[in-house]
Amino acid sequence: MLFGAAVALSDSFAFVGAPGSIYDNESGKVYVYKLTKDDWVEFQILNGDSTLYSDNFGSSLHYNNDRLYIGAPGDNPGPKGA
Protein backbone atom coordinates (compact mmCIF):
# COMPACT_ATOMS: atom_id res chain seq x y z
CA MET A 1 0.00 0.00 0.00
CA LEU A 2 1.30 3.44 -0.89
CA PHE A 3 0.20 5.51 2.10
CA GLY A 4 0.29 9.22 1.32
CA ALA A 5 0.13 8.90 -2.47
CA ALA A 6 -2.50 11.68 -2.40
CA VAL A 7 -3.59 14.20 0.24
CA ALA A 8 -6.56 16.57 0.45
CA LEU A 9 -7.44 18.97 3.27
CA SER A 10 -10.50 20.73 4.60
CA ASP A 11 -10.78 23.01 7.62
CA SER A 12 -11.07 20.13 10.09
CA PHE A 13 -10.28 16.97 8.08
CA ALA A 14 -7.26 15.50 6.32
CA PHE A 15 -7.72 12.78 3.71
CA VAL A 16 -4.79 10.51 2.89
CA GLY A 17 -4.89 8.17 -0.09
CA ALA A 18 -3.26 4.75 0.07
CA PRO A 19 -3.76 2.98 -3.26
CA GLY A 20 -3.10 -0.74 -3.26
CA SER A 21 -0.64 -2.70 -5.33
CA ILE A 22 -0.30 -6.16 -6.79
CA TYR A 23 2.26 -6.94 -4.10
CA ASP A 24 -0.10 -6.52 -1.16
CA ASN A 25 -3.34 -7.51 -2.98
CA GLU A 26 -5.13 -4.43 -1.60
CA SER A 27 -7.57 -2.32 -3.60
CA GLY A 28 -6.64 0.84 -1.72
CA LYS A 29 -8.08 2.96 1.06
CA VAL A 30 -8.53 6.58 2.04
CA TYR A 31 -7.74 7.41 5.65
CA VAL A 32 -9.72 10.27 7.18
CA TYR A 33 -8.22 12.22 10.08
CA LYS A 34 -10.13 14.77 12.14
CA LEU A 35 -8.50 17.76 13.78
CA THR A 36 -9.28 17.86 17.48
CA LYS A 37 -8.24 20.59 19.85
CA ASP A 38 -4.65 19.35 20.05
CA ASP A 39 -4.09 16.62 17.48
CA TRP A 40 -5.12 14.80 14.32
CA VAL A 41 -7.11 11.65 15.16
CA GLU A 42 -8.00 8.82 12.79
CA PHE A 43 -11.72 9.27 12.16
CA GLN A 44 -12.64 6.82 9.40
CA ILE A 45 -11.21 4.52 6.72
CA LEU A 46 -12.92 4.58 3.33
CA ASN A 47 -12.85 1.53 1.05
CA GLY A 48 -14.00 1.39 -2.54
CA ASP A 49 -17.13 -0.51 -3.39
CA SER A 50 -16.21 -3.62 -5.42
CA THR A 51 -12.66 -2.44 -6.08
CA LEU A 52 -9.70 -4.61 -7.04
CA TYR A 53 -5.98 -4.09 -6.36
CA SER A 54 -5.51 -2.88 -9.92
CA ASP A 55 -8.07 -0.08 -9.46
CA ASN A 56 -5.65 2.11 -7.48
CA PHE A 57 -8.46 3.46 -5.29
CA GLY A 58 -7.16 6.53 -3.43
CA SER A 59 -4.43 7.41 -5.91
CA SER A 60 -5.84 10.93 -6.30
CA LEU A 61 -8.01 13.05 -4.01
CA HIS A 62 -9.82 16.36 -4.40
CA TYR A 63 -11.94 18.12 -1.78
CA ASN A 64 -14.33 20.87 -2.84
CA ASN A 65 -17.62 22.23 -1.46
CA ASP A 66 -17.91 19.57 1.26
CA ARG A 67 -17.35 16.73 -1.24
CA LEU A 68 -14.41 14.38 -1.48
CA TYR A 69 -13.58 13.02 -4.92
CA ILE A 70 -11.51 9.82 -4.92
CA GLY A 71 -9.59 8.66 -7.97
CA ALA A 72 -9.38 5.02 -9.00
CA PRO A 73 -7.83 5.24 -12.47
CA GLY A 74 -7.63 1.48 -12.95
CA ASP A 75 -11.34 0.92 -12.34
CA ASN A 76 -13.14 -0.69 -15.23
CA PRO A 77 -16.64 0.84 -15.45
CA GLY A 78 -17.98 -2.26 -17.23
CA PRO A 79 -19.87 -5.09 -15.52
CA LYS A 80 -17.89 -7.04 -12.92
CA GLY A 81 -17.82 -10.79 -13.03
CA ALA A 82 -19.14 -11.03 -16.57
C-alpha positions in Angstrom: 0.0 0.0 0.0 1.3 3.4 -0.9 0.2 5.5 2.1 0.3 9.2 1.3 0.1 8.9 -2.5 -2.5 11.7 -2.4 -3.6 14.2 0.2 -6.6 16.6 0.4 -7.4 19.0 3.3 -10.5 20.7 4.6 -10.8 23.0 7.6 -11.1 20.1 10.1 -10.3 17.0 8.1 -7.3 15.5 6.3 -7.7 12.8 3.7 -4.8 10.5 2.9 -4.9 8.2 -0.1 -3.3 4.7 0.1 -3.8 3.0 -3.3 -3.1 -0.7 -3.3 -0.6 -2.7 -5.3 -0.3 -6.2 -6.8 2.3 -6.9 -4.1 -0.1 -6.5 -1.2 -3.3 -7.5 -3.0 -5.1 -4.4 -1.6 -7.6 -2.3 -3.6 -6.6 0.8 -1.7 -8.1 3.0 1.1 -8.5 6.6 2.0 -7.7 7.4 5.6 -9.7 10.3 7.2 -8.2 12.2 10.1 -10.1 14.8 12.1 -8.5 17.8 13.8 -9.3 17.9 17.5 -8.2 20.6 19.9 -4.7 19.4 20.0 -4.1 16.6 17.5 -5.1 14.8 14.3 -7.1 11.7 15.2 -8.0 8.8 12.8 -11.7 9.3 12.2 -12.6 6.8 9.4 -11.2 4.5 6.7 -12.9 4.6 3.3 -12.8 1.5 1.0 -14.0 1.4 -2.5 -17.1 -0.5 -3.4 -16.2 -3.6 -5.4 -12.7 -2.4 -6.1 -9.7 -4.6 -7.0 -6.0 -4.1 -6.4 -5.5 -2.9 -9.9 -8.1 -0.1 -9.5 -5.6 2.1 -7.5 -8.5 3.5 -5.3 -7.2 6.5 -3.4 -4.4 7.4 -5.9 -5.8 10.9 -6.3 -8.0 13.1 -4.0 -9.8 16.4 -4.4 -11.9 18.1 -1.8 -14.3 20.9 -2.8 -17.6 22.2 -1.5 -17.9 19.6 1.3 -17.3 16.7 -1.2 -14.4 14.4 -1.5 -13.6 13.0 -4.9 -11.5 9.8 -4.9 -9.6 8.7 -8.0 -9.4 5.0 -9.0 -7.8 5.2 -12.5 -7.6 1.5 -13.0 -11.3 0.9 -12.3 -13.1 -0.7 -15.2 -16.6 0.8 -15.5 -18.0 -2.3 -17.2 -19.9 -5.1 -15.5 -17.9 -7.0 -12.9 -17.8 -10.8 -13.0 -19.1 -11.0 -16.6 
